[in-house]
Amino acid sequence: MIRSKAGVPCPTRLRARVRARVRDRAHRGVPRLARRVAGQRSGRVLSLGLPTIWGAFAITYKLACPLAQQDGMGARIVSSAVFFAVGTGLIAHVRRALLRELRQIREVAGAAQNVLLRPLPPRIEGLALAAGRLSASRGASVGGDLYEVAATDHGVRVIMGDVRGHGLAALATVAAVLGSFREAAHDEPELPQVLRRLERAMGRHLRERSRAEHPASGAAAPDSPLAEEFVTVLLLEIGQDGEISALNCGHPWPHLLSGQARPLTDREPLPPLGPFPLPAELPVLRCGRLLPGQALVLHTDGVEDARDAAGAFFPLRDELSEAARVPPVSPQSLIRSVYAELLRHAGKSPSDDAALLVLRNDRKRVPSQHPESGCRAGTMS
C-alpha cells in the first residue's frame, strides 16, 4: 500500500479503492435491477400482446381461412365458436387486468390507512390497549374513523373521532386531525388547548380543500359539500392516579366496564368540529378514576347504529356487559367478540365505519381515596 510520510494511506490510493468498491457494488446490483425491469416489461408486453394475438388470429381466420368463406351451417358454427373463444379470452384478460389494478389500489389505500392509523402498542404506561375497525367501503379497509393513544408528560391522552362520510374522501380529514393531535398532545399542558389546535387544523384543512376545489372563489359556498364537513372528537386524559378527564365534541361517550357496562357520563357533548366554532370556555369533565382491572371502551356511532333486517339497533351495551361479567377483560378478545356479534346482527358489512378502542388499567397502585363517581365539570379556556 502506498503511504504518505506520516504513515497513513495515500489519499489518492484510498479514493481509487473507494471507486472500485462502488463500481463492484453497482455491477452486482445491475442484474437484480435488470431482472426487475425485464419482469415489468414482460408483464406489459404480455398484457398488450395477448389481445393483439387474439385479434390477429380472428382477422386471419376470417380473411384467409377457406372455411370462414363458406355459407354452410357447419362453417357458421365453427366461425361462431372461433369468435366466441376470442371474445371470451379478451373479456377474461380485461377482467384479470381490472382485478389486478383493483387489488393494487386496495393495497395502496390500506397502506395509507395503516400509516394514518398506526398499530397501537399492546401496552402504554400500564394500560393494556387494543383497537379495531370495520370499513363500510366494500372490499376496502379505509374509512373516516380515527383513534390514537399517546403517552405524554401530562398523562396518557386518547382521541377517538369520526369524520363525516367514509372511504378515500375521508382520509385527508383523518390525516389533518390525527397529525394535529400527535403534536398537540405532547405540546399542550391542558386538554382545551389540544382541542383548539384540532379546531384550527380542521379549519385549515377545509380552507385548503375549498381553494383546491373552488380556485376562483377561494372559499366554500354555503351550499358546498365542504360547508357541511365535520368530525366528531372525543378527547380523554388518564393521569397517573387513573383520573379521567374528558372533552367531547359530538362523539358517543365511552363505556366503563366494571362488572357491567355503563356510559362514562350522560352529559351533553359540544357540537362537532367544523360547522360551528368552539365556545370561549371549554368545560373539562372530571370523570372519576379508572381503577385497576377496569376498562374503557371507546367507539364510533357506526357500532351502535348498525341495524338488523327488522331495523333494530345493535345492543352494544348488552354485549359489553356480557363481556365484562368475567374480569379482567381482554381488550383483543372483547373487540373480536363485539365485531363477530355486530356482523351477525347486521347480516352484512355495516352501513357506516365502525371502530373500537379498549383500554384496561393494569396498574397496581392507586390512591386510597377516590372522588365520588360520575363526571363533574371544570371550566377551562
C-alpha positions in Angstrom: 0.0 0.0 0.0 1.3 3.4 -0.9 1.7 5.5 2.3 2.4 9.1 2.9 5.3 10.3 5.0 3.1 10.4 8.1 2.5 6.7 7.7 -1.2 6.9 6.7 -2.6 5.5 3.4 -2.2 7.8 0.4 -5.4 9.8 -0.2 -5.1 9.1 -4.0 -4.9 5.3 -3.4 -7.9 5.4 -1.0 -10.0 7.3 -3.5 -9.2 4.7 -6.1 -10.1 1.8 -3.8 -13.4 3.5 -2.9 -14.3 4.0 -6.5 -13.5 0.3 -7.2 -15.8 -0.8 -4.4 -18.6 1.4 -5.6 -18.2 0.0 -9.1 -18.3 -3.5 -7.8 -21.5 -2.9 -5.8 -23.1 -1.2 -8.8 -22.2 -4.1 -11.0 -23.7 -6.6 -8.5 -26.9 -4.5 -8.3 -27.3 -4.3 -12.1 -28.5 -7.9 -12.6 -31.2 -7.5 -9.9 -32.4 -4.2 -11.4 -32.3 -5.6 -14.9 -34.4 -8.6 -13.8 -36.9 -6.4 -12.2 -37.2 -4.1 -15.2 -37.3 -7.1 -17.5 -40.1 -8.6 -15.4 -42.1 -5.3 -15.6 -41.5 -5.0 -19.4 -42.5 -8.7 -20.0 -45.7 -8.1 -18.0 -46.6 -5.1 -20.1 -45.7 -6.8 -23.3 -47.8 -9.8 -22.3 -50.8 -7.6 -21.3 -50.7 -5.9 -24.7 -49.5 -8.8 -26.8 -52.3 -11.3 -25.9 -55.2 -9.2 -27.1 -53.2 -8.4 -30.3 -52.5 -12.0 -31.0 -56.2 -13.0 -30.4 -57.4 -10.1 -32.6 -54.9 -11.0 -35.4 -56.0 -14.7 -35.2 -59.6 -13.7 -35.6 -58.9 -11.4 -38.5 -56.7 -14.0 -40.2 -59.3 -16.7 -39.8 -62.0 -14.5 -41.3 -59.9 -13.4 -44.3 -57.7 -16.3 -45.1 -59.4 -19.5 -43.9 -61.5 -21.1 -46.6 -63.9 -22.5 -44.0 -64.8 -18.9 -43.0 -65.8 -18.1 -46.6 -68.4 -20.9 -46.7 -72.1 -20.3 -46.0 -72.9 -23.8 -44.7 -74.3 -24.5 -41.2 -71.1 -26.3 -40.2 -68.9 -23.4 -41.3 -71.0 -20.9 -39.5 -70.9 -23.0 -36.3 -67.1 -23.2 -36.5 -66.8 -19.4 -37.1 -69.1 -18.6 -34.2 -67.1 -20.9 -32.0 -63.8 -19.2 -33.0 -65.1 -15.7 -32.4 -66.8 -16.8 -29.2 -63.4 -18.2 -27.9 -61.6 -15.0 -28.9 -64.2 -12.8 -27.3 -64.2 -14.9 -24.1 -60.4 -14.7 -24.0 -60.4 -10.9 -24.4 -63.1 -10.5 -21.7 -61.1 -12.8 -19.3 -58.0 -10.8 -20.0 -59.6 -7.5 -19.3 -61.2 -8.8 -16.1 -57.9 -10.1 -14.8 -56.3 -6.7 -15.6 -59.1 -4.8 -13.8 -58.9 -7.1 -10.8 -55.2 -6.7 -10.6 -55.5 -2.9 -10.7 -58.3 -3.0 -8.1 -56.1 -5.2 -5.8 -53.2 -2.7 -6.2 -55.5 0.2 -5.4 -56.8 -1.6 -2.3 -53.3 -2.3 -1.2 -52.3 1.3 -1.6 -55.4 2.5 0.3 -54.8 0.0 3.1 -51.2 1.1 3.4 -52.3 4.7 3.6 -54.8 3.9 6.3 -52.2 1.9 8.2 -49.8 4.9 8.1 -52.6 7.2 9.4 -53.9 4.7 12.0 -50.7 3.3 13.2 -50.9 0.0 15.0 -51.1 0.7 18.7 -48.7 -0.9 21.1 -50.2 -3.6 23.4 -49.3 -1.5 26.5 -48.8 2.2 27.3 -47.9 3.4 30.8 -49.6 0.5 32.5 -52.7 0.5 30.2 -53.4 -2.5 28.0 -54.6 -1.5 24.6 -56.4 -2.9 21.6 -58.2 -1.3 18.6 -60.1 -2.4 15.6 -62.1 -1.1 12.7 -64.7 -2.2 10.1 -65.0 -0.2 6.9 -68.2 0.5 5.2 -66.4 0.6 1.9 -66.9 -2.8 0.3 -63.7 -4.7 -0.1 -61.6 -1.9 1.4 -60.1 -1.1 4.8 -60.2 2.6 4.6 -62.7 4.8 6.4 -63.3 8.0 8.3 -62.8 6.7 11.8 -59.7 7.8 13.7 -58.0 7.0 17.0 -54.7 7.4 18.7 -53.2 6.9 22.2 -50.1 8.9 23.3 -48.1 8.7 26.5 -47.2 12.3 27.3 -45.8 14.3 30.3 -49.4 15.3 31.0 -50.8 11.7 31.2 -52.0 9.2 28.7 -54.0 11.1 26.1 -56.6 9.4 23.8 -58.5 10.6 20.8 -61.4 8.9 19.1 -63.1 10.6 16.2 -65.4 10.1 13.2 -65.2 12.1 10.0 -68.4 12.7 8.1 -68.5 10.1 5.3 -66.2 7.2 4.7 -63.8 5.8 2.1 -60.9 7.6 0.4 -62.6 11.0 0.6 -62.4 11.0 4.4 -58.7 10.1 4.6 -57.4 13.7 4.1 -59.5 14.9 7.0 -58.3 12.0 9.2 -54.7 12.9 8.4 -55.3 16.6 9.3 -56.9 15.8 12.7 -54.6 13.0 13.7 -51.5 14.9 12.6 -52.5 17.9 14.8 -53.3 15.7 17.8 -50.0 13.9 17.7 -48.2 17.2 18.1 -50.6 19.0 20.4 -51.0 16.0 22.8 -47.3 16.5 23.7 -47.1 20.3 23.4 -50.2 21.5 25.2 -50.5 21.1 29.0 -54.3 21.3 29.0 -57.0 19.4 27.1 -58.8 22.6 25.9 -55.7 23.8 24.2 -55.4 20.4 22.5 -58.9 20.7 21.2 -58.4 24.3 20.0 -55.3 23.0 18.0 -57.5 20.4 16.4 -60.1 23.0 15.5 -57.5 25.2 13.8 -56.1 22.2 11.9 -59.7 21.3 10.8 -60.3 24.9 9.6 -57.0 25.0 7.6 -57.8 21.7 6.0 -61.2 22.8 4.9 -59.9 26.1 3.5 -57.2 24.3 1.6 -59.7 21.9 0.1 -62.0 24.8 -0.7 -59.2 26.6 -2.6 -58.3 23.4 -4.4 -61.9 22.7 -5.5 -63.1 26.3 -6.0 -60.0 28.2 -7.1 -62.0 31.2 -8.4 -63.8 32.0 -5.1 -61.2 30.8 -2.6 -63.9 29.9 -0.1 -66.6 27.3 0.2 -70.1 28.4 -0.9 -72.9 27.9 1.7 -74.4 25.1 -0.4 -71.0 23.4 -1.0 -70.4 20.0 0.5 -67.4 21.4 2.3 -69.7 23.7 4.3 -71.2 20.5 5.8 -67.9 18.8 6.6 -67.4 17.9 10.3 -65.7 15.5 12.6 -66.8 14.3 16.0 -63.9 14.2 18.5 -63.6 12.6 22.0 -60.5 13.6 24.0 -59.5 11.7 27.1 -56.7 12.2 29.5 -55.8 9.4 32.1 -53.5 10.6 34.8 -51.0 8.5 36.8 -53.6 8.1 39.5 -56.2 6.9 36.9 -58.2 10.1 37.0 -60.1 10.6 33.7 -60.6 14.0 32.1 -62.7 14.3 29.0 -63.7 16.8 26.3 -66.4 15.7 23.8 -67.4 17.3 20.5 -70.4 15.4 19.3 -69.0 11.9 19.8 -70.6 8.9 21.6 -69.4 8.6 25.2 -67.3 5.6 26.1 -68.5 2.8 28.3 -66.8 1.9 31.6 -66.5 -1.9 32.2 -66.6 -2.8 35.9 -68.6 -5.9 36.3 -71.1 -4.4 33.9 -71.1 -1.8 31.2 -72.3 1.8 31.8 -71.7 5.1 30.0 -68.9 7.2 31.4 -71.4 10.1 31.7 -74.7 11.3 30.3 -73.5 14.9 29.8 -74.5 16.7 26.6 -71.4 17.0 24.3 -70.2 20.0 22.5 -71.0 20.4 18.7 -68.7 18.6 16.3 -65.7 20.3 14.9 -66.3 22.1 11.6 -69.7 23.7 11.3 -69.5 25.9 14.4 -66.7 27.5 16.3 -65.8 26.2 19.8 -67.2 28.2 22.7 -65.0 30.7 24.6 -64.9 28.4 27.6 -64.5 24.7 27.3 -65.9 22.5 30.2 -63.5 19.7 31.0 -65.3 16.8 32.7 -63.6 15.0 35.6 -65.0 11.5 35.4 -63.5 9.8 38.4 -60.8 7.2 38.2 -60.1 4.2 36.1 -59.3 1.6 38.7 -57.1 -1.5 38.2 -58.9 -4.2 36.3 -61.5 -1.7 34.9 -61.6 -1.0 31.2 -62.9 1.8 28.9 -64.4 1.0 25.6 -64.4 3.9 23.0 -66.4 3.5 19.8 -67.8 5.3 16.8 -71.5 5.6 16.1 -71.2 3.0 13.4 -71.2 0.4 16.1 -74.4 1.4 17.8 -76.2 2.4 14.6 -75.8 -1.0 12.9 -79.3 -2.5 12.3 -80.6 -5.9 11.6 -83.2 -6.9 9.0 -86.0 -5.7 11.3 -84.4 -2.3 11.8 -83.3 -3.0 15.4 -80.1 -1.3 16.6 -77.1 -3.3 17.7 -77.3 -3.8 21.5 -73.7 -2.6 22.2 -74.2 -2.0 25.9 -75.6 -5.6 26.4 -72.7 -7.1 24.5 -70.2 -5.2 26.6 -71.9 -6.1 29.9 -71.8 -9.8 28.8 -68.1 -9.4 28.1 -67.4 -7.7 31.4 -69.0 -10.4 33.5 -65.7 -12.3 33.9 -62.9 -9.9 34.7 -60.3 -9.0 33.7 -61.5 -8.0 30.3 -59.1 -8.9 27.5 -59.1 -6.0 25.0 -58.3 -8.1 22.0 -60.9 -10.8 22.8 -63.6 -8.1 23.5 -63.0 -6.5 20.1 -63.2 -9.8 18.3 -66.4 -10.7 20.2 -68.1 -7.4 19.6 -67.3 -7.5 15.8 -68.5 -11.0 15.5 -71.8 -10.2 17.1 -72.1 -7.0 15.1 -71.7 -8.8 11.8 -74.1 -11.5 12.9 -76.6 -8.8 13.9 -76.3 -6.8 10.7 -76.1 -9.9 8.5 -73.7 -8.0 6.2 -71.0 -5.3 6.3 -72.0 -2.3 8.3 -73.5 0.7 6.5 -71.1 3.0 8.4 -67.5 2.7 9.5 -67.2 1.1 13.0 -64.2 1.5 15.2 -63.5 0.2 18.7 -60.7 1.1 21.2 -60.3 -0.7 24.5 -58.1 0.5 27.4 -57.7 -1.7 30.5 -55.9 -0.4 33.6 -53.2 -2.8 34.6 -51.6 -0.5 37.2 -51.2 -1.9 40.6 -51.1 1.1 43.0 -53.9 3.5 43.2 -54.7 6.3 45.8 -56.6 5.1 48.9 -59.2 7.9 48.4 -61.3 8.2 45.3 -63.7 11.0 44.3 -67.4 10.4 44.0 -68.5 8.5 40.9 -69.7 10.5 37.9 -68.3 13.4 35.9 -68.0 16.9 37.2 -67.2 19.9 35.0 -64.2 22.1 35.4 -64.3 25.1 33.0 -61.1 26.0 31.3 -60.5 28.3 28.3 
